[in-house]
Amino acid sequence: METDTATDARQRLERLREELAASGWHCELANSPDPPTLRVSNPRVPAMADEIVYTNGYCWAWGPHIGHNPQDVAQVVRHVLREVSGP
């Protein structure tokens, strides 16, 4: 059974998923109960992918805080996982 904290985190990750999906990004909310995890990948370069959790704000699964507002966080995610052309 999910805790209230996990339910809140899942709802917040769902908001971020909607924000990213609206701009064509591939997102999957993992079924793991604690902590809920959003897997995100660049639609043009699927290898550019990462996981996001919500713990007192949106964070990369490996630690660093990204932000609180899903629109701002989506912008950061798209920037970090963007396609970069050669030198």
C-alpha positions in Angstrom: 0.0 0.0 0.0 1.3 3.4 -1.0 1.9 6.0 1.7 0.4 9.5 1.4 3.9 10.8 0.5 4.3 8.2 -2.3 0.8 9.1 -3.6 1.7 12.8 -3.6 5.0 12.2 -5.3 3.2 10.0 -8.0 0.7 12.8 -8.6 3.5 15.4 -9.0 5.5 13.1 -11.3 2.3 12.6 -13.4 2.1 16.4 -13.8 5.7 16.5 -15.0 5.0 13.6 -17.3 2.1 15.5 -18.9 4.2 18.6 -19.3 7.0 16.6 -21.1 4.7 14.4 -23.1 2.9 17.5 -24.5 6.2 18.4 -26.1 6.7 14.9 -27.5 9.1 13.5 -24.9 8.9 9.8 -24.0 7.9 9.4 -20.3 7.0 6.4 -18.2 5.9 6.5 -14.6 7.4 3.4 -13.1 5.2 1.1 -11.0 7.7 1.1 -8.1 5.8 2.2 -5.0 8.6 3.9 -3.1 10.0 6.1 -4.4 7.9 6.6 -7.5 10.1 7.2 -10.5 9.5 9.0 -13.8 11.7 7.7 -16.7 12.2 10.3 -19.3 14.0 10.0 -22.7 14.6 12.4 -25.6 12.4 11.3 -28.5 15.1 11.9 -31.1 18.0 10.3 -29.1 16.5 7.7 -26.8 19.9 7.1 -25.2 19.6 10.6 -23.7 17.5 9.4 -20.8 17.3 9.7 -17.0 15.0 9.1 -14.1 13.3 11.7 -11.9 11.9 11.4 -8.4 9.9 13.8 -6.2 11.2 14.3 -2.7 10.5 17.9 -1.4 10.8 18.9 -5.1 11.8 17.3 -8.4 15.2 15.6 -8.3 17.3 13.5 -10.6 17.2 9.9 -9.2 20.9 10.1 -8.6 20.5 13.1 -6.3 20.6 16.7 -7.5 17.5 18.9 -7.0 15.9 20.3 -10.2 13.0 22.4 -9.0 9.4 22.6 -7.8 7.4 23.9 -10.7 6.7 21.2 -13.4 6.9 23.6 -16.3 10.3 24.9 -15.1 11.5 21.3 -14.4 10.4 20.2 -17.8 12.5 22.9 -19.4 15.5 21.9 -17.4 15.0 18.2 -18.4 14.7 19.1 -22.1 17.9 21.1 -21.9 19.9 18.5 -20.0 18.8 15.6 -22.2 18.9 17.6 -25.5 20.4 16.4 -28.7 23.9 18.0 -29.2 25.5 18.3 -32.6 29.1 17.5 -33.2 32.0 19.8 -32.6 
